């Protein structure tokens, strides 16, 4: 066998693997096969008004055509930066899937993150940088005047920050597991969200500290270097202001900013709150919005608040809620799949792609999906009353019963077992019966 024949076989085998991988991903998402091959132009230096340059990638169908554009802005790395980590799952993979189906896709690293210039200020620069990026997109020869935005978590927040400036080209959005403001996530019910905010701060710190190291060293420091063990120790450290030093060995300014700004009317939060400006702009411009959330996502209340704001403004947003926690891979895949359908309907003018009803929720216990027009569906309230002997009843409690009580020891706090955590391990539904046996827990 000649060298030329061997090379030809290897090339054909490589093409087969590439096409098979694309088709396999499509099948995993329950989608038809890809329509286009994709060209990627990486590291386009997009300048902000203050001169800071943000590296940007452009994914485009190879087949010439008139394509709408999707914008994804992320602090977690683009495809080339973190191929095995967040850069693939949150940017490279979805960008390829969208471009394969007839979209220009712009993936941009947020200011101060990884290879981007400037300083990172959590949630602080996304409105101005998003506005400048849209202005750059609108000047490109391949832009056809139609823009959409996609992304989960922080990538979803960047959508609302961009929408607040009301770009007329913005026609559709899919914000997933996110909200338009972050105070109520960082301080839910007025208490500091230690698990979510410290874990997230440690993650952002680690990304920026290790992104330019060799791959093996990155894996060692981020996944084999005891980061989770240090984090668990940091959760029990007092004072909380110094827990970051236990987690990473030095102060993390963004963690301390979030912890210390503990009032919703602090200027730190008001300039980062787009719940009014973005909702108003989206409603006035009739931007089509599809919310994707999870029952065990800590952003769920904020996401539903945004959903109801648009309902109150006379809009008809779509809503999908599944049995997912914040970092659930199944939820991410659902966001990509719903995004392809949503943008096909809204930006490719294919309304037949949409489901008939605007809301689709997974009913836990029944273990089934149900469609409805709005959420929550019509219902009636049933009051339940606390009774002696740990009973819960619809009957009024008998008069004169003794109160139940428990003693809380802050040195031995009641742990959160499962539920709405940022951690990938242990989040979601968990059997809490063992926890309920503790002496400092009352369960009726």
GIVENSUL-V480852 format. One record per residue. RES is the residue in one letter. PHI is phi in radians with two decimals (999 if undefined). OMEGA is omega as a letter, one per 30 degrees, with the letter a starting at -180 (999 if undefined). D_FIRST is the distance of its C-alpha to the first C-alpha in Angstrom with 2 decimals. Layout:
res: {RES:RES}
phi: {PHI:PHI}
omega: {OMEGA:OMEGA}
d_first: {D_FIRST:D_FIRST}
This chain:
res: {X:X:X:X:X:X:X:X:X:X:X:X:X:X:X:X:X:X:X:X:X:X:X:X:X:X:X:X:X:X:X:X:X:X:X:X:X:X:X:X:X:X:X:X:X:X:X:X:X:X:X:X:X:X:X:X:X:X:X:X:X:X:X:X:X:X:X:X:X:X:X:X:X:X:X:X:X:X:X:X:X:X:X:X:X:X:X:X:X:X:X:X:X:X:X:X:X:X:X:X:X:X:X:X:X:X:X:X:X:X:X:X:X:X:X:X:X:X:X:X:X:X:X:X:X:X:X:X:X:X:X:X:X:X:X:X:X:X:X:X:X:X:X:X:X:X:X:X:X:X:X:X:X:X:X:X:X:X:X:X:X:X:X:X:X:X:X:X:X:X:X:X:X:X:X:X:X:X:X:X:X:X:X:X:X:X:X:X:X:X:X:X:X:X:X:X:X:X:X:X:X:X:X:X:X:X:X:X:X:X:X:X:X:X:X:X:X:X:X:X:X:X:X:X:X:X:X:X:X:X:X:X:X:X:X:X:X:X:X:X:X:X:X:X:X:X:X:X:X:X:X:X:X:X:X:X:X:X:X:X:X:X:X:X:X:X:X:X:X:X:X:X:X:X:X:X:X:X:X:X:X:X:X:X:X:X:X:X:X:X:X:X:X:X:X:X:X:X:X:X:X:X:X:X:X:X:X:X:X:X:X:X:X:X:X:X:X:X:X:X:X:X:X:X:X:X:X:X:X:X:X:X:X:X:X:X:X:X:X:X:X:X:X:X:X:X:X:X:X:X:X:X:X:X:X:X:X:X:X:X:X:X:X:X:X:X:X:X:X:X:X:X:X:X:X:X:X:X:X:X:X:X:X:X:X:X:X:X:X:X:X:X:X:X:X:X:X:X:X:X:X:X:X:X:X:X:X:X:X:X:X:X:X:X:X:X:X:X:X:X:X:X:X:X:X:X:X:X:X:X:X:X:X:X:X:X:X:X:X:X:X:X:X:X}
phi: {999:-1.28:-1.06:-1.09:-1.14:-1.09:-1.09:-1.10:-1.12:-1.09:-1.11:-1.12:-1.15:-1.09:-1.08:-1.05:-1.09:-1.10:-1.16:-1.14:-1.07:-1.09:-1.17:-1.13:-1.05:-1.06:-1.15:-1.05:-1.52:1.22:-2.01:-1.16:-1.05:-1.03:-1.75:-2.45:-1.37:-2.24:-1.70:-2.20:-1.89:-1.82:1.07:-1.29:-1.46:-1.63:-1.54:-1.54:-0.97:-1.58:1.64:-1.15:-1.85:-1.96:-1.13:-2.37:-1.92:-2.08:-1.73:-2.45:-1.03:-1.20:-1.25:-1.03:3.09:-1.78:-2.04:-1.23:-2.10:-2.01:-1.94:-2.21:-2.00:-2.46:-1.61:-1.75:1.82:-1.59:-0.97:-1.26:-1.41:-2.43:-1.04:-1.75:-2.17:-1.11:-1.09:-1.42:-1.13:-1.77:-2.38:-1.05:-1.07:-1.14:-1.08:-1.09:-1.12:-1.19:-1.13:-1.07:-1.97:1.65:-2.31:-1.29:-2.19:-1.87:-2.00:-2.19:-1.37:-1.17:-0.94:1.35:-1.96:0.95:-1.48:-1.30:-1.32:1.53:-1.88:-1.38:-2.19:-0.84:1.17:-1.48:-1.91:-1.24:-1.18:-1.18:-1.22:-1.12:-1.07:-1.16:-1.19:-1.07:-1.06:-1.15:-1.02:-1.15:-1.65:-1.42:-1.13:-1.52:-1.38:-1.75:1.62:-2.10:-2.20:-2.29:-2.26:-2.50:2.60:-1.75:1.01:-1.05:-1.14:-1.33:-1.07:-1.07:-1.13:-1.15:-1.10:-1.23:-1.12:-1.07:-1.50:0.94:-1.12:-1.12:-1.36:-1.26:-2.03:-2.70:-2.42:-2.39:-1.49:-2.04:0.63:-2.71:-2.66:-1.45:-2.50:-2.18:-1.08:-1.25:-1.53:-1.32:-2.30:-1.08:0.98:1.53:-1.81:-1.15:-1.42:-1.07:-1.08:-1.25:-1.32:-1.26:-1.10:-1.15:-1.08:-1.06:-1.15:-1.08:-1.03:-1.15:-1.02:-1.31:-1.40:-1.93:-1.16:-1.76:-1.50:-0.99:-0.97:-1.08:-1.21:-1.04:-1.08:-1.08:-1.27:-1.52:-2.14:-2.04:-1.70:1.36:-1.06:-1.19:-1.13:-1.13:-1.14:-1.06:-1.17:-1.13:-1.07:-1.78:-1.51:-2.20:-1.29:-1.03:-1.05:-1.82:-1.11:-1.10:-1.18:-1.22:-1.29:-2.26:1.63:-2.81:-1.13:-1.97:-0.97:-1.16:-1.10:-1.21:-1.05:-1.13:-1.15:-1.35:-1.50:-1.84:-2.15:-1.11:-1.64:-1.09:-0.94:-0.93:-1.55:-1.10:-1.32:-1.80:-1.71:-1.94:-1.17:-1.68:-1.14:-1.20:-1.10:-1.10:-1.13:-1.11:-1.16:-1.16:-1.59:0.99:-1.28:-1.38:-2.18:-2.13:-1.53:-2.19:-2.37:-2.31:-1.08:-1.89:-1.62:-1.25:-1.57:-1.02:-1.10:-1.16:-1.10:-1.19:-1.11:-1.12:-1.02:-1.24:-1.10:-1.25:-1.05:-1.15:-1.53:1.54:-1.52:-2.18:-1.23:-1.59:-2.53:-2.23:-2.23:-1.98:-1.47:-1.94:-1.72:-1.07:-1.74:-1.12:-0.99:-1.15:-1.17:-1.09:-1.09:-1.13:-1.11:-1.21:-1.08:-1.13:-1.12:-1.09:-1.14:-1.11:-1.29:-1.10:-1.24:-1.52:-1.84:-1.76:0.95:-2.17:-1.09:-1.15:-1.28:-1.39:-1.23:-1.22:-1.83:-1.33:-2.04:-2.41:-2.16:-1.61:-1.60:-1.28:1.65:-1.30:0.98:-2.62:-1.55:-2.33:-1.74:-2.73:-1.38:-2.43:-2.23:-1.34:-1.23:-0.95:-2.72:-2.19:-1.49:-2.14:-1.33:-2.06:-2.13:-1.41:-2.07:-1.05:1.05:1.06:-1.73:-2.08:-2.52:-1.37:-1.43:-1.03:-1.18:-1.15:-1.25:1.38:-1.38:-1.32:-1.26:-1.54:-2.57:-2.60:-1.94:-1.71:-1.97:-1.11:-1.37:-2.38:-1.15:-1.20:-1.31:-1.60:-1.78:1.23:1.57:-1.51:-1.86:-1.44:-1.03:-1.37:-1.76:1.68:-1.36:1.65:-1.24:-2.42:-1.19:-1.72:-1.10:-1.16:-1.09:-1.22:-1.47:-1.09:-1.22:-1.74:-2.24:-1.84:-2.31:-1.90}
omega: {a:l:a:l:l:l:l:l:l:l:a:l:l:l:l:a:a:a:a:l:l:a:l:l:l:l:l:l:a:a:l:a:l:a:a:l:a:l:l:l:a:l:l:a:a:a:l:a:a:l:l:a:a:a:a:l:l:l:a:l:l:a:l:l:l:a:l:a:l:l:l:l:a:l:a:l:l:a:a:a:a:a:a:a:a:a:l:a:a:l:a:a:l:a:l:a:l:a:l:a:l:l:l:a:l:l:a:l:a:a:l:a:l:a:a:l:l:a:l:l:a:l:a:a:a:l:a:a:l:l:a:l:l:l:l:l:a:l:a:a:a:a:a:l:a:a:l:l:a:l:l:l:a:l:l:l:l:l:a:l:l:a:a:l:l:l:a:l:a:a:a:a:l:l:a:l:a:l:a:l:a:l:a:l:l:l:a:a:l:l:a:l:a:a:a:a:l:l:l:l:l:a:l:l:a:l:a:l:a:a:a:l:l:a:a:l:l:l:a:a:a:a:a:a:l:a:a:l:l:l:l:l:a:l:a:a:l:f:a:a:a:l:a:a:l:a:a:l:l:l:l:a:a:l:a:l:a:a:a:l:a:l:a:a:l:l:l:a:a:l:l:a:a:a:l:a:a:a:l:a:a:l:a:a:l:l:l:a:l:l:l:a:l:a:a:l:a:l:a:a:l:l:l:l:l:l:a:l:l:l:a:l:l:l:l:l:l:a:l:l:l:a:a:l:a:a:a:l:l:l:l:l:l:l:l:a:l:l:l:l:a:a:l:a:a:a:l:l:l:a:l:l:a:l:a:a:a:a:l:a:l:a:a:a:l:l:l:l:l:l:l:a:a:l:f:l:l:a:l:a:l:l:l:a:l:a:l:l:l:l:l:a:l:l:l:a:l:a:l:l:l:l:l:a:l:l:a:l:a:l:l:a:l:a:l:a:a:l:a:a:l:l:l:l:l:l:l:a:l:l:a:a:l:l:a:l:l:a:a:l:l:a:a:999}
d_first: {0.00:3.81:6.69:8.31:6.47:6.86:10.28:11.07:10.66:12.75:15.22:15.71:16.25:18.69:20.50:20.85:22.34:24.64:25.91:26.30:28.30:30.56:31.14:31.78:34.38:35.97:36.31:37.80:40.37:41.08:40.12:38.30:34.80:34.65:35.60:34.07:31.43:33.24:33.63:35.22:37.32:38.43:41.36:43.62:46.91:49.64:53.08:56.04:59.60:60.26:57.20:55.05:51.41:49.47:45.64:44.53:41.25:40.83:38.56:38.40:36.76:34.19:35.75:38.86:42.09:45.51:45.05:47.65:47.22:47.29:48.47:47.59:49.38:48.60:49.65:46.81:43.87:41.45:37.77:36.54:39.41:39.12:35.83:36.56:40.30:42.81:41.00:38.32:40.60:43.43:41.80:38.02:37.60:40.63:40.02:36.52:37.96:40.81:38.78:36.36:39.49:41.04:42.78:42.80:43.03:44.64:44.26:46.64:47.45:51.18:53.32:53.17:50.20:47.06:46.05:48.96:51.90:55.47:57.07:56.45:59.62:58.98:59.49:61.59:59.57:57.69:60.24:60.37:56.65:55.80:58.24:56.79:53.23:54.27:55.96:52.73:50.76:53.40:52.84:49.09:48.01:45.86:48.82:50.39:53.57:52.64:52.07:51.52:51.28:49.50:49.33:50.74:53.23:53.65:51.36:53.92:56.81:55.32:55.45:59.17:59.79:58.14:59.94:63.26:63.14:62.86:60.13:60.72:57.00:56.59:56.39:54.88:54.32:52.85:54.35:53.19:54.86:56.99:60.38:62.02:63.98:63.40:66.82:67.10:63.66:64.44:68.00:68.00:71.62:72.70:70.98:68.14:64.71:63.73:60.54:58.98:60.15:59.51:56.08:55.14:56.59:54.64:51.42:52.05:53.00:49.84:47.57:49.12:49.29:45.67:43.67:42.70:41.84:38.33:37.04:37.58:41.12:41.85:40.97:43.05:46.09:46.08:45.03:45.39:48.35:51.11:51.69:52.75:55.03:56.69:57.14:58.85:61.18:61.86:63.02:65.88:66.79:70.15:71.01:68.34:68.29:66.65:64.17:61.43:61.84:61.24:58.10:56.44:58.69:60.33:62.15:60.24:62.38:61.18:62.06:65.51:66.10:65.39:67.53:70.50:70.68:72.07:74.11:72.79:74.96:73.62:72.37:69.04:68.45:70.27:67.99:64.97:66.44:65.20:66.60:69.24:67.80:64.37:65.82:68.37:65.82:63.40:66.27:67.70:64.42:63.44:60.10:58.28:57.74:55.87:56.65:54.28:55.78:55.77:58.69:57.94:57.25:59.86:59.80:60.83:64.52:63.80:61.30:63.86:66.53:64.45:63.83:67.56:68.40:66.45:68.00:71.40:70.59:70.06:66.23:63.97:61.19:58.59:58.33:55.78:56.55:54.32:54.65:52.89:53.78:53.15:49.63:48.49:44.83:45.90:48.54:46.12:43.76:46.84:47.83:44.51:44.67:48.33:47.64:45.11:47.65:50.56:49.16:47.81:51.40:53.22:51.05:49.20:52.47:51.23:54.20:52.90:50.41:53.36:54.82:58.36:60.22:59.98:59.92:57.53:58.28:57.04:60.06:59.66:61.22:60.76:57.03:56.72:56.34:59.39:59.88:63.20:64.67:65.80:65.71:67.69:68.77:72.52:74.01:77.28:78.05:79.15:80.98:80.46:82.97:82.81:84.89:85.96:83.75:80.56:80.86:79.75:81.77:82.68:86.32:88.39:88.72:92.02:94.52:95.27:92.07:91.10:88.17:84.92:83.75:81.06:80.84:78.02:76.95:74.98:73.87:72.10:70.96:69.79:65.99:64.02:61.81:59.05:59.92:59.28:57.50:54.92:53.21:50.07:51.08:54.39:55.06:55.99:58.00:59.15:61.72:64.74:67.08:66.90:67.71:70.64:72.24:72.91:76.58:76.11:74.76:76.89:75.22:77.14}
